Amino acid sequence: MSVAVARQMLWRMLGAASPMDAHQVDSAAMMSRGTSVDAQEGIASFLEKRPAQFPDQVSTGMPEFYPWWTEEFRPVDRG
């Protein structure tokens, strides 16, 4: 999940109007992922010295702020 969110942030924030826009999305992502079930599982598996079994899936568990962008489709004038 974290890798999927990070990749979206990298690609979608390249054209951000301001660094503050990227900072706001990054802060929301860190808060969301840091309080997730995956984070709890990572800590528990480390302390218990066992392989982690991360329950979140990209197909069903993207953070509540996702997607943060709005799609703008402009047809290409081929005339």
Secondary structure, DSSP 4 states (H G I P E B T S, - for coil): -HHHHHHHHHHHTTT-SSHHHHHHHHHHHHHHHHTSHHHHHHHHHHHTTS-------TTT---TT---S----------
